[in-house]
Amino acid sequence: MQRRRGLGSRAALMAGFGALLVLMAIIGLDSLRTLRAFETSNVQIRHDFLYRERTLEQVRAGLYETGNIIRDYILIESDPHGQEMLRTEFQSIRNETTAALKACIESLPAEKRGPFQHLAAELENDWSTLGPIFALGAKEKTRQGNSALNRDVLSQQAAILAITKDVSAVNDDELKEADLNMGTMFVLFRNRLLIVGTIATTLGLILATTTIIYVGRLEKSVEEKYNESLQAQRELKQLTKRLVDAEERERRAISRELHDEIGQSLSALLLDVENVTELSGQDGSFRQRLQNIKTLAENCVNEVRNMALLLRPSMLDDLGLIPALEWQGREVSKRTGMLVDTVEENVSDNLPEEHKTCVYRIVQEALNNCSKHAHAKNVRLVVRQEPNHLRVIIEDDGKGFEPSRVRGLGLVGMNERVSQLGGVLKVESNPVRGTRLCVDLPLPSASVDLGS
């Protein structure tokens, strides 16, 4: 159920962030599209304005040029070739200007063609009026008067130029109106972007708040689980310590039982057998049997004593740590032939009971490993008490191993005993140089004071 709830929360967060990203992408695309439309519209407006202005400029230029052509034609009295050239140039300017104005009118929307159509009609009327002047001969031009013709031409051109100014003013008004419309559209776009951005920001804040709350709950849950794990580890260590203490108490009890009860009973049996042997007289066979019984009883006494010492040497409680370790080294040397050199450096006789037991068991297990697995010939045991801790070093010249790969129950038990006292166990092994085991145990302040 809890896992489903977690999956549901993650799915909701992913959906929320996905929706927010989609919304932001839509906003971005819409903004780009709108800005592109603004840019296109603005460019088109400027292009149309410039196109109309160029057309009006072409009309003005055409009027000025045709006016000059008319004046030159009027002034020329007897040059048929020159008159023909002026007539051709006039017609060319007229055709080009008319075509440009017509194209401009066709490019405009229907509602905006009025001023330009009026200009085109007046211009065509002017040119229709000016056209017959080229058909006048020298007498007609003299009779009508050159000044009168120039006045007519100038008055008509002035009227058309006035119309072009009006059209240009209309064109400027249209540009201003287009700019105003663009400004209005930009304000609308800005307001829409502000609204959508506010919505997106609000959703983002809601998602961020939800995420923070969810992460906070996860952190709290993880912290609770971590505390539970620490509590379980502490309880496990306490349980392990109680088990080790119970094991030591049981060993002590069994050792005392073997030593006090069974050992004493066997010793009494030996005394009785010896007494019977002295009373047996000269019967050799009976005496030999009693001697065999005595030998068996002595072996039993030795075995019981060894078992009692292995379980819990009384000298560990009576004489201290170092004598117990030296006895253990001598016993191992007797059994296996492995030489054990014990070195003591400033070790106090008032070490805590748990420290003595820990060191004794670790040395016991290490010596057993040196003999059984490493097949060592020599072992050096160093026990050194330093200002704040007790250090034990066990080195052998036997067959090494890989500590990272080989982890037997013996090493696990050693590490567990050391960790219970807050110490550190380090194992260094090499197939050539053998194995080096180093134990550092912190000492209570009372033990440090007594040792110093």
C-alpha positions in Angstrom: 0.0 0.0 0.0 2.8 2.4 0.9 4.6 1.6 -2.3 1.5 2.3 -4.3 1.1 5.6 -2.5 4.6 6.5 -3.3 4.2 5.6 -7.0 0.9 7.6 -7.1 2.7 10.7 -5.6 5.5 10.4 -8.1 3.1 10.0 -11.0 1.1 13.0 -9.8 4.3 15.1 -9.6 5.5 13.9 -13.0 2.1 14.7 -14.5 2.1 18.2 -12.9 5.6 19.0 -14.1 4.8 17.6 -17.5 1.7 19.8 -17.8 3.7 22.8 -16.6 6.4 22.1 -19.3 3.7 21.7 -22.0 2.1 24.9 -20.9 5.4 26.7 -21.0 6.1 25.3 -24.4 2.7 26.4 -25.7 3.3 29.9 -24.3 6.7 30.0 -26.0 5.4 28.8 -29.3 2.4 31.1 -29.2 4.7 34.1 -28.3 7.1 33.3 -31.1 4.2 32.9 -33.6 2.6 36.2 -32.5 5.9 38.1 -32.6 6.6 36.7 -36.0 3.1 37.9 -37.1 3.9 41.3 -35.6 7.1 41.5 -37.5 5.6 40.4 -40.8 2.7 42.8 -40.4 5.1 45.7 -39.5 7.3 44.9 -42.5 4.3 44.7 -44.8 3.0 48.0 -43.5 6.3 49.7 -44.0 6.7 48.2 -47.4 3.2 49.3 -48.6 3.8 52.8 -47.2 7.2 53.1 -49.0 5.7 51.7 -52.2 2.9 54.3 -52.2 5.3 57.0 -51.4 7.6 56.0 -54.3 4.6 55.9 -56.6 3.6 59.4 -55.5 7.2 60.6 -56.0 7.1 59.1 -59.5 3.9 61.0 -60.2 5.5 64.2 -59.0 8.6 63.6 -61.1 6.5 62.8 -64.1 4.6 66.1 -63.7 7.8 68.1 -63.4 9.3 66.4 -66.4 6.2 66.7 -68.6 5.9 70.3 -67.6 9.5 70.9 -68.7 8.8 69.0 -71.9 5.7 71.2 -72.6 7.7 74.4 -72.0 10.5 73.2 -74.3 8.0 72.3 -77.0 6.3 75.6 -76.8 9.6 77.4 -77.1 10.8 75.4 -80.1 9.3 77.0 -83.2 10.9 75.3 -86.2 12.6 72.1 -85.3 10.5 69.1 -86.3 13.0 66.6 -85.1 13.3 68.1 -81.7 9.6 68.4 -81.4 9.1 64.7 -82.3 11.6 63.7 -79.6 9.8 65.8 -77.0 6.5 64.3 -78.0 7.9 60.7 -77.7 9.5 61.5 -74.3 6.2 62.9 -73.1 4.3 59.8 -74.2 6.8 57.5 -72.5 6.7 59.4 -69.2 2.9 59.4 -69.4 2.7 55.6 -70.0 5.2 54.8 -67.2 3.6 57.0 -64.6 0.1 55.8 -65.5 1.2 52.1 -65.3 2.9 52.7 -61.9 -0.1 54.4 -60.5 -2.5 51.8 -61.8 -0.3 49.0 -60.2 -0.3 50.9 -56.9 -4.1 51.2 -57.0 -4.5 47.5 -57.7 -2.3 46.6 -54.7 -4.5 48.6 -52.4 -7.6 47.2 -50.6 -10.8 48.4 -52.2 -11.6 50.8 -49.3 -8.3 52.6 -49.7 -8.3 53.1 -53.4 -10.4 56.3 -53.5 -7.7 59.0 -53.1 -5.4 57.3 -55.6 -8.2 56.8 -58.1 -9.0 60.5 -57.9 -5.4 61.3 -58.4 -5.2 58.9 -61.4 -8.3 60.5 -62.9 -7.0 64.1 -62.5 -3.6 63.1 -63.9 -5.2 61.4 -66.9 -7.3 64.5 -67.4 -4.3 66.7 -67.2 -2.4 64.7 -69.7 -5.4 64.5 -72.0 -5.5 68.3 -71.9 -1.7 68.6 -72.5 -1.7 66.1 -75.3 -3.3 68.4 -78.0 -0.5 71.0 -77.4 1.9 68.7 -79.3 -0.4 69.0 -82.3 -0.2 72.8 -82.5 1.8 74.3 -85.2 4.0 77.4 -84.9 1.2 79.7 -85.9 -1.3 78.3 -83.4 1.3 78.5 -80.6 2.0 82.2 -81.6 -1.7 83.0 -81.8 -2.5 81.5 -78.4 0.6 82.8 -76.8 3.4 81.0 -75.1 2.8 82.6 -71.7 -0.9 81.6 -71.7 0.0 78.0 -72.5 2.6 77.9 -69.8 0.1 79.3 -67.3 -2.4 76.6 -68.2 0.2 73.9 -67.8 1.5 75.2 -64.5 -2.0 75.6 -63.1 -3.0 72.1 -63.9 0.3 70.7 -62.6 -0.2 72.7 -59.3 -3.6 71.2 -58.9 -2.3 67.7 -59.4 0.6 68.3 -57.0 -1.9 69.5 -54.4 -3.8 66.2 -54.9 -0.5 64.2 -54.4 0.0 66.1 -51.2 -3.4 65.2 -50.0 -2.8 61.5 -51.0 0.6 61.6 -49.2 -1.1 63.0 -46.1 -3.7 60.2 -46.3 -0.8 57.7 -46.7 0.8 59.1 -43.5 -2.5 58.9 -41.7 -2.8 55.3 -42.7 0.8 54.6 -41.4 0.0 56.2 -38.1 -3.3 54.3 -37.9 -1.3 51.0 -38.6 1.2 51.9 -35.9 -1.6 52.6 -33.5 -3.2 49.2 -34.4 0.1 47.5 -33.9 0.5 49.2 -30.5 -3.0 48.0 -29.5 -2.2 44.5 -30.6 1.1 44.5 -28.7 -0.7 45.6 -25.5 -3.2 42.8 -25.9 -0.4 40.4 -26.5 1.5 41.6 -23.5 -1.7 41.3 -21.3 -2.3 37.8 -22.6 1.3 36.8 -22.0 1.1 38.3 -18.5 -2.0 36.4 -17.7 -0.7 33.1 -19.0 2.7 33.7 -17.3 0.9 34.4 -14.0 -1.1 31.1 -14.4 2.1 29.2 -15.2 3.9 30.8 -12.3 1.1 30.0 -10.0 1.1 26.4 -11.1 4.9 26.3 -10.8 4.6 27.6 -7.2 1.9 25.0 -6.4 4.1 22.2 -7.9 7.2 23.5 -6.1 5.3 23.6 -2.8 3.9 20.2 -3.3 7.3 18.9 -4.2 8.9 20.4 -1.2 6.3 18.9 1.1 6.6 15.6 -0.6 10.4 15.6 -0.4 10.2 16.7 3.3 7.9 13.8 4.0 10.3 11.5 2.2 13.3 12.9 4.2 11.3 12.5 7.4 10.4 8.9 6.5 14.0 8.1 5.5 15.2 9.7 8.8 12.8 7.6 10.7 13.9 4.4 8.9 17.5 5.4 9.5 16.8 5.9 13.2 15.0 2.6 13.3 18.0 1.0 11.6 20.4 2.6 14.2 18.2 1.5 17.0 18.1 -2.0 15.6 21.9 -2.0 15.3 22.2 -0.8 18.9 19.8 -3.5 20.0 21.6 -6.1 18.0 24.9 -5.0 19.5 23.4 -5.1 23.0 22.0 -8.6 22.3 25.3 -9.8 20.9 27.1 -8.4 24.0 24.6 -10.1 26.3 25.1 -13.4 24.3 28.9 -13.0 24.6 28.6 -12.2 28.3 26.3 -15.2 28.8 28.8 -17.4 26.9 31.6 -16.2 29.1 29.6 -16.8 32.2 28.7 -20.3 31.0 32.2 -21.0 30.2 33.3 -19.8 33.6 30.7 -21.9 35.2 31.7 -25.0 33.2 35.3 -24.4 33.8 34.8 -24.1 37.6 32.6 -27.2 37.5 35.2 -29.2 35.7 38.0 -27.9 37.9 36.2 -28.1 41.3 34.0 -31.1 40.9 35.3 -33.5 38.2 38.9 -32.5 38.8 38.7 -33.0 42.5 36.9 -36.3 42.1 39.5 -37.6 39.7 42.3 -36.4 42.0 40.6 -38.3 44.9 40.4 -41.4 42.6 44.1 -41.1 41.9 44.9 -41.1 45.7 42.7 -44.1 46.3 44.3 -46.0 43.4 47.7 -45.1 44.7 46.8 -46.3 48.2 45.4 -49.5 46.8 48.6 -50.0 44.8 50.7 -49.8 47.9 48.4 -52.3 49.7 48.4 -54.7 46.8 51.5 -56.6 47.9 53.6 -58.6 45.5 50.8 -59.5 43.0 52.3 -58.1 39.8 49.3 -58.5 37.6 47.0 -56.8 40.0 49.5 -54.0 40.6 49.9 -53.5 36.8 46.1 -53.1 36.4 46.0 -50.6 39.2 48.9 -48.7 37.5 46.9 -48.7 34.2 43.9 -47.3 36.1 46.1 -44.6 37.6 47.5 -43.6 34.2 44.0 -43.3 32.8 43.0 -41.2 35.8 46.0 -38.9 35.4 45.2 -38.4 31.7 41.6 -37.6 32.6 42.8 -35.1 35.1 45.1 -33.4 32.6 42.3 -33.3 29.9 39.8 -31.9 32.4 42.4 -29.3 33.5 43.1 -28.4 29.8 39.4 -28.1 29.0 38.8 -25.9 32.1 41.7 -23.7 31.1 40.6 -23.4 27.5 37.0 -22.5 28.5 38.1 -19.9 31.0 41.6 -19.9 32.5 41.4 -19.1 36.2 44.7 -17.2 35.9 42.9 -14.6 33.7 40.8 -13.8 36.7 43.5 -14.5 39.3 46.8 -13.3 37.8 45.7 -11.0 34.9 45.9 -10.8 31.1 49.6 -11.1 30.4 50.2 -14.3 32.5 47.1 -15.9 30.8 48.4 -15.0 27.4 51.9 -16.4 28.2 50.3 -19.6 29.5 48.2 -19.8 26.3 51.3 -19.4 24.2 53.2 -22.1 26.0 50.2 -24.5 25.7 49.9 -23.8 21.9 53.7 -24.4 21.6 53.4 -27.7 23.4 50.5 -28.9 21.3 51.6 -27.7 17.8 55.3 -27.0 18.0 54.7 -23.4 16.9 56.9 -20.9 18.7 54.9 -18.1 20.3 56.8 -15.0 21.5 54.8 -12.8 23.9 55.9 -9.2 24.4 54.2 -7.0 27.0 54.7 -3.2 27.0 53.4 -1.2 29.9 50.1 -3.2 30.3 48.2 -2.4 33.5 47.0 -5.1 35.9 43.7 -3.2 36.3 42.3 -3.5 32.8 38.5 -3.8 32.6 37.1 -7.3 32.6 35.6 -7.0 29.1 38.9 -5.8 27.7 40.8 -8.7 29.2 38.3 -11.2 27.9 38.2 -9.7 24.5 42.0 -9.7 24.1 42.2 -13.3 25.4 39.6 -14.6 23.0 41.1 -12.8 20.0 44.5 -14.1 20.8 43.1 -17.6 21.3 41.3 -17.5 17.9 44.3 -16.0 16.1 46.7 -18.6 17.5 44.4 -21.3 16.4 44.2 -19.9 12.9 48.0 -19.5 12.7 48.4 -23.2 13.6 45.4 -24.7 11.8 45.2 -22.6 8.6 48.4 -20.6 8.1 50.7 -23.5 9.3 53.0 -20.9 10.8 56.3 -21.7 12.5 56.7 -18.5 14.5 54.2 -16.1 16.0 54.9 -12.8 17.7 52.3 -11.4 20.1 52.7 -7.8 21.2 50.4 -6.3 23.8 51.0 -2.6 24.3 49.1 -0.1 26.4 49.2 3.5 25.1 47.8 6.7 26.6 44.2 6.2 25.4 44.0 2.7 24.0 45.2 -0.9 24.2 46.9 -2.3 21.1 47.4 -6.0 20.3 49.5 -7.1 17.4 49.7 -10.7 16.2 52.2 -11.5 13.4 53.0 -14.9 11.9 55.2 -16.2 9.1 52.7 -18.7 7.7 50.6 -18.9 4.6 48.7 -15.7 4.0 45.2 -15.1 2.5 43.2 -12.3 0.9 41.2 -10.5 3.7 38.9 -8.9 1.1 37.7 -12.3 -0.1 38.2 -14.7 2.8 36.0 -13.9 5.8 35.5 -16.8 8.1 33.5 -17.1 11.3 36.6 -16.6 13.4 37.3 -13.1 11.9 33.7 -12.2 12.1 33.7 -13.1 15.8 36.9 -11.1 16.4 35.5 -8.1 14.7 32.2 -8.3 16.6 34.0 -8.5 19.9 36.2 -5.5 19.0 33.3 -3.4 17.7 31.4 -4.0 21.0 34.2 -2.1 22.8 34.4 0.6 20.2 37.7 -0.7 18.8 39.1 -1.3 15.3 40.4 -4.6 13.9 42.8 -4.5 10.9 44.0 -7.5 9.0 46.9 -7.4 6.6 48.0 -10.6 4.8 50.5 -11.5 2.2 51.3 -15.0 0.8 55.0 -14.2 1.2 55.1 -12.3 4.5 52.3 -14.0 6.3 49.5 -12.3 8.3 49.5 -9.3 10.6 46.4 -8.7 12.8 46.2 -5.4 14.7 43.5 -4.5 17.3 43.0 -1.1 18.9 40.7 -0.9 21.9 39.9 2.5 23.5 40.4 2.5 27.3 38.1 4.1 29.8 39.6 7.1 31.6 39.8 5.2 34.9 41.9 2.4 33.3 44.2 5.0 31.7 44.8 6.7 35.1 45.6 3.4 36.8 47.9 2.3 34.0 49.8 5.5 34.1 
